[in-house]
């Protein structure tokens, strides 16, 4: 995410700068605003890279989320764990309504999967997610690129 964020800032920031240094008939405040919007969104990727953290213990999962701050979900309070195939993350929802997401590219994903399989109440994990968690523990993590 860090590389993608830096490339996005350089690319879209450069486009905004270039389009205003060398104006032509297609340069409007719409195009500049669009380039700057994508530049800001790329900055959010960089912020997420440095801010998001997950720690799993026998008690639960502690997360620091990019914009929502810290949360702690005890394993016994997990209402559901679902793997989002398109977004490439595990979505963990507690009975209190707290939600955290664990990326498929997380370093230590197999540790998360092992803790989840060991501690999450049965029935909180659907069949497909259970299969993905078991594969992850056995060394076959979900492919984040397809």
NUKOL-864082 format. One record per residue (C-alpha): chain; residue in one letter; y, x negated, z negated; residue number from 1. Coordinates in pm, 1 decimal. Example, Ala and Ser with C-alpha at 12.3 -4.5 7.8 and 13.67 -1.06 7.14 Angstrom:
2
node ch->A; aa->A; yy->-450.0; xx->-1230.0; zz->-780.0; i->1 $
node ch->A; aa->S; yy->-106.0; xx->-1367.0; zz->-714.0; i->2 $
***
This chain:
146
node ch->A; aa->X; yy->0.0; xx->0.0; zz->0.0; i->1 $
node ch->A; aa->X; yy->234.3; xx->-287.7; zz->-70.0; i->2 $
node ch->A; aa->X; yy->205.6; xx->-423.4; zz->284.1; i->3 $
node ch->A; aa->X; yy->242.9; xx->-76.8; zz->436.1; i->4 $
node ch->A; aa->X; yy->553.4; xx->-11.6; zz->224.0; i->5 $
node ch->A; aa->X; yy->717.2; xx->-343.3; zz->312.1; i->6 $
node ch->A; aa->X; yy->641.9; xx->-299.5; zz->682.6; i->7 $
node ch->A; aa->X; yy->780.2; xx->56.3; zz->668.8; i->8 $
node ch->A; aa->X; yy->1103.5; xx->-51.8; zz->501.5; i->9 $
node ch->A; aa->X; yy->1155.0; xx->-338.7; zz->743.5; i->10 $
node ch->A; aa->X; yy->1067.9; xx->-130.9; zz->1049.5; i->11 $
node ch->A; aa->X; yy->1259.9; xx->188.8; zz->971.4; i->12 $
node ch->A; aa->X; yy->1547.6; xx->6.6; zz->802.9; i->13 $
node ch->A; aa->X; yy->1569.3; xx->-218.5; zz->1106.4; i->14 $
node ch->A; aa->X; yy->1568.2; xx->80.5; zz->1340.4; i->15 $
node ch->A; aa->X; yy->1849.6; xx->246.0; zz->1143.1; i->16 $
node ch->A; aa->X; yy->2053.2; xx->-72.9; zz->1145.8; i->17 $
node ch->A; aa->X; yy->1984.5; xx->-152.2; zz->1511.3; i->18 $
node ch->A; aa->X; yy->2063.1; xx->200.7; zz->1629.2; i->19 $
node ch->A; aa->X; yy->2401.9; xx->188.0; zz->1458.8; i->20 $
node ch->A; aa->X; yy->2491.3; xx->-168.5; zz->1558.7; i->21 $
node ch->A; aa->X; yy->2416.4; xx->-93.1; zz->1923.7; i->22 $
node ch->A; aa->X; yy->2505.0; xx->276.2; zz->1953.7; i->23 $
node ch->A; aa->X; yy->2421.3; xx->483.7; zz->2257.5; i->24 $
node ch->A; aa->X; yy->2425.5; xx->853.8; zz->2342.7; i->25 $
node ch->A; aa->X; yy->2103.1; xx->920.5; zz->2145.7; i->26 $
node ch->A; aa->X; yy->2238.0; xx->789.7; zz->1813.8; i->27 $
node ch->A; aa->X; yy->2337.1; xx->1073.6; zz->1581.8; i->28 $
node ch->A; aa->X; yy->2341.7; xx->1117.5; zz->1209.6; i->29 $
node ch->A; aa->X; yy->2004.7; xx->1293.9; zz->1253.9; i->30 $
node ch->A; aa->X; yy->1835.1; xx->984.3; zz->1389.4; i->31 $
node ch->A; aa->X; yy->1990.8; xx->755.7; zz->1129.9; i->32 $
node ch->A; aa->X; yy->1897.3; xx->998.5; zz->850.8; i->33 $
node ch->A; aa->X; yy->1541.2; xx->1020.5; zz->982.2; i->34 $
node ch->A; aa->X; yy->1502.1; xx->642.9; zz->988.7; i->35 $
node ch->A; aa->X; yy->1647.9; xx->613.2; zz->637.7; i->36 $
node ch->A; aa->X; yy->1420.8; xx->892.2; zz->508.8; i->37 $
node ch->A; aa->X; yy->1113.5; xx->702.5; zz->628.7; i->38 $
node ch->A; aa->X; yy->1260.0; xx->388.6; zz->474.9; i->39 $
node ch->A; aa->X; yy->1287.5; xx->563.9; zz->135.6; i->40 $
node ch->A; aa->X; yy->933.7; xx->703.4; zz->167.8; i->41 $
node ch->A; aa->X; yy->809.1; xx->350.8; zz->235.2; i->42 $
node ch->A; aa->X; yy->986.8; xx->244.2; zz->-84.1; i->43 $
node ch->A; aa->X; yy->785.1; xx->506.5; zz->-271.7; i->44 $
node ch->A; aa->X; yy->466.7; xx->331.5; zz->-156.1; i->45 $
node ch->A; aa->X; yy->594.0; xx->4.5; zz->-301.9; i->46 $
node ch->A; aa->X; yy->690.4; xx->177.1; zz->-627.5; i->47 $
node ch->A; aa->X; yy->343.3; xx->330.4; zz->-649.7; i->48 $
node ch->A; aa->X; yy->181.1; xx->-7.9; zz->-592.4; i->49 $
node ch->A; aa->X; yy->357.1; xx->-159.7; zz->-893.1; i->50 $
node ch->A; aa->X; yy->370.8; xx->145.8; zz->-1120.6; i->51 $
node ch->A; aa->X; yy->36.3; xx->326.8; zz->-1090.5; i->52 $
node ch->A; aa->X; yy->-233.2; xx->211.6; zz->-1327.9; i->53 $
node ch->A; aa->X; yy->-565.4; xx->353.4; zz->-1446.4; i->54 $
node ch->A; aa->X; yy->-772.7; xx->253.5; zz->-1745.2; i->55 $
node ch->A; aa->X; yy->-1113.6; xx->402.5; zz->-1819.7; i->56 $
node ch->A; aa->X; yy->-1275.4; xx->386.2; zz->-2160.8; i->57 $
node ch->A; aa->X; yy->-1551.2; xx->571.6; zz->-2342.7; i->58 $
node ch->A; aa->X; yy->-1280.6; xx->811.1; zz->-2466.8; i->59 $
node ch->A; aa->X; yy->-1129.9; xx->907.3; zz->-2130.5; i->60 $
node ch->A; aa->X; yy->-902.8; xx->799.6; zz->-1848.8; i->61 $
node ch->A; aa->X; yy->-547.9; xx->684.0; zz->-1908.5; i->62 $
node ch->A; aa->X; yy->-317.0; xx->685.9; zz->-1608.1; i->63 $
node ch->A; aa->X; yy->41.1; xx->591.7; zz->-1536.2; i->64 $
node ch->A; aa->X; yy->148.4; xx->795.8; zz->-1234.2; i->65 $
node ch->A; aa->X; yy->430.4; xx->693.5; zz->-1000.6; i->66 $
node ch->A; aa->X; yy->669.4; xx->981.3; zz->-1063.3; i->67 $
node ch->A; aa->X; yy->504.8; xx->1188.7; zz->-1337.8; i->68 $
node ch->A; aa->X; yy->458.4; xx->916.2; zz->-1597.1; i->69 $
node ch->A; aa->X; yy->162.2; xx->856.6; zz->-1826.7; i->70 $
node ch->A; aa->X; yy->-124.7; xx->1091.2; zz->-1901.0; i->71 $
node ch->A; aa->X; yy->-452.1; xx->1070.7; zz->-2088.8; i->72 $
node ch->A; aa->X; yy->-749.0; xx->1290.9; zz->-2007.8; i->73 $
node ch->A; aa->X; yy->-1042.2; xx->1276.1; zz->-2251.4; i->74 $
node ch->A; aa->X; yy->-1378.3; xx->1295.2; zz->-2073.1; i->75 $
node ch->A; aa->X; yy->-1480.8; xx->1606.0; zz->-2264.4; i->76 $
node ch->A; aa->X; yy->-1162.7; xx->1782.5; zz->-2142.3; i->77 $
node ch->A; aa->X; yy->-1231.9; xx->1718.1; zz->-1772.1; i->78 $
node ch->A; aa->X; yy->-1245.7; xx->2052.1; zz->-1596.1; i->79 $
node ch->A; aa->X; yy->-1320.5; xx->1911.2; zz->-1251.6; i->80 $
node ch->A; aa->X; yy->-1348.5; xx->1596.3; zz->-1045.1; i->81 $
node ch->A; aa->X; yy->-1324.0; xx->1642.4; zz->-669.6; i->82 $
node ch->A; aa->X; yy->-1314.5; xx->1384.9; zz->-394.3; i->83 $
node ch->A; aa->X; yy->-1053.5; xx->1458.9; zz->-127.6; i->84 $
node ch->A; aa->X; yy->-1202.0; xx->1317.6; zz->193.8; i->85 $
node ch->A; aa->X; yy->-877.4; xx->1323.1; zz->391.4; i->86 $
node ch->A; aa->X; yy->-660.3; xx->1174.8; zz->117.3; i->87 $
node ch->A; aa->X; yy->-926.9; xx->929.8; zz->-2.4; i->88 $
node ch->A; aa->X; yy->-889.7; xx->992.2; zz->-373.3; i->89 $
node ch->A; aa->X; yy->-1067.7; xx->1150.5; zz->-667.1; i->90 $
node ch->A; aa->X; yy->-866.1; xx->1432.3; zz->-822.1; i->91 $
node ch->A; aa->X; yy->-931.9; xx->1473.3; zz->-1193.9; i->92 $
node ch->A; aa->X; yy->-812.7; xx->1794.6; zz->-1358.4; i->93 $
node ch->A; aa->X; yy->-821.9; xx->1858.5; zz->-1733.0; i->94 $
node ch->A; aa->X; yy->-862.1; xx->2191.0; zz->-1910.2; i->95 $
node ch->A; aa->X; yy->-497.7; xx->2153.5; zz->-2022.0; i->96 $
node ch->A; aa->X; yy->-382.2; xx->2134.7; zz->-1659.5; i->97 $
node ch->A; aa->X; yy->-313.5; xx->1759.3; zz->-1643.2; i->98 $
node ch->A; aa->X; yy->-400.6; xx->1606.5; zz->-1306.3; i->99 $
node ch->A; aa->X; yy->-445.9; xx->1245.8; zz->-1208.2; i->100 $
node ch->A; aa->X; yy->-570.8; xx->1095.3; zz->-885.5; i->101 $
node ch->A; aa->X; yy->-778.4; xx->780.6; zz->-846.4; i->102 $
node ch->A; aa->X; yy->-759.0; xx->612.7; zz->-505.7; i->103 $
node ch->A; aa->X; yy->-1073.4; xx->513.6; zz->-317.8; i->104 $
node ch->A; aa->X; yy->-920.6; xx->166.3; zz->-269.4; i->105 $
node ch->A; aa->X; yy->-888.4; xx->109.5; zz->-644.4; i->106 $
node ch->A; aa->X; yy->-1016.3; xx->-223.2; zz->-770.9; i->107 $
node ch->A; aa->X; yy->-1287.4; xx->-133.2; zz->-1020.1; i->108 $
node ch->A; aa->X; yy->-1375.2; xx->200.3; zz->-858.9; i->109 $
node ch->A; aa->X; yy->-1740.7; xx->148.1; zz->-951.3; i->110 $
node ch->A; aa->X; yy->-1641.7; xx->126.2; zz->-1320.2; i->111 $
node ch->A; aa->X; yy->-1452.7; xx->455.7; zz->-1292.2; i->112 $
node ch->A; aa->X; yy->-1753.1; xx->615.3; zz->-1122.1; i->113 $
node ch->A; aa->X; yy->-1992.3; xx->488.3; zz->-1391.4; i->114 $
node ch->A; aa->X; yy->-1774.3; xx->621.1; zz->-1674.8; i->115 $
node ch->A; aa->X; yy->-1728.7; xx->953.7; zz->-1497.4; i->116 $
node ch->A; aa->X; yy->-2104.1; xx->996.8; zz->-1440.9; i->117 $
node ch->A; aa->X; yy->-2179.6; xx->900.2; zz->-1800.2; i->118 $
node ch->A; aa->X; yy->-1916.3; xx->1109.9; zz->-1979.6; i->119 $
node ch->A; aa->X; yy->-1792.5; xx->1402.5; zz->-1768.3; i->120 $
node ch->A; aa->X; yy->-1952.9; xx->1736.2; zz->-1859.3; i->121 $
node ch->A; aa->X; yy->-2214.4; xx->1858.2; zz->-1612.7; i->122 $
node ch->A; aa->X; yy->-2077.4; xx->2123.3; zz->-1382.3; i->123 $
node ch->A; aa->X; yy->-1734.9; xx->1959.9; zz->-1366.9; i->124 $
node ch->A; aa->X; yy->-1839.0; xx->1759.0; zz->-1061.5; i->125 $
node ch->A; aa->X; yy->-1943.9; xx->1929.6; zz->-736.9; i->126 $
node ch->A; aa->X; yy->-2249.5; xx->1809.7; zz->-539.6; i->127 $
node ch->A; aa->X; yy->-2056.9; xx->1615.1; zz->-275.1; i->128 $
node ch->A; aa->X; yy->-1839.6; xx->1435.1; zz->-530.4; i->129 $
node ch->A; aa->X; yy->-2144.6; xx->1362.6; zz->-746.0; i->130 $
node ch->A; aa->X; yy->-2315.3; xx->1201.3; zz->-446.7; i->131 $
node ch->A; aa->X; yy->-2005.0; xx->988.9; zz->-374.5; i->132 $
node ch->A; aa->X; yy->-1979.8; xx->879.9; zz->-739.1; i->133 $
node ch->A; aa->X; yy->-2348.4; xx->783.5; zz->-745.2; i->134 $
node ch->A; aa->X; yy->-2312.4; xx->587.7; zz->-420.4; i->135 $
node ch->A; aa->X; yy->-2005.0; xx->411.8; zz->-562.5; i->136 $
node ch->A; aa->X; yy->-2195.0; xx->304.9; zz->-874.4; i->137 $
node ch->A; aa->X; yy->-2470.6; xx->170.2; zz->-648.2; i->138 $
node ch->A; aa->X; yy->-2219.2; xx->-41.6; zz->-453.2; i->139 $
node ch->A; aa->X; yy->-2132.8; xx->186.4; zz->-160.3; i->140 $
node ch->A; aa->X; yy->-1774.5; xx->297.0; zz->-217.1; i->141 $
node ch->A; aa->X; yy->-1616.3; xx->558.8; zz->12.3; i->142 $
node ch->A; aa->X; yy->-1473.1; xx->411.1; zz->330.4; i->143 $
node ch->A; aa->X; yy->-1094.3; xx->443.3; zz->293.7; i->144 $
node ch->A; aa->X; yy->-1026.4; xx->371.6; zz->660.7; i->145 $
node ch->A; aa->X; yy->-1220.6; xx->648.9; zz->834.7; i->146 $
***
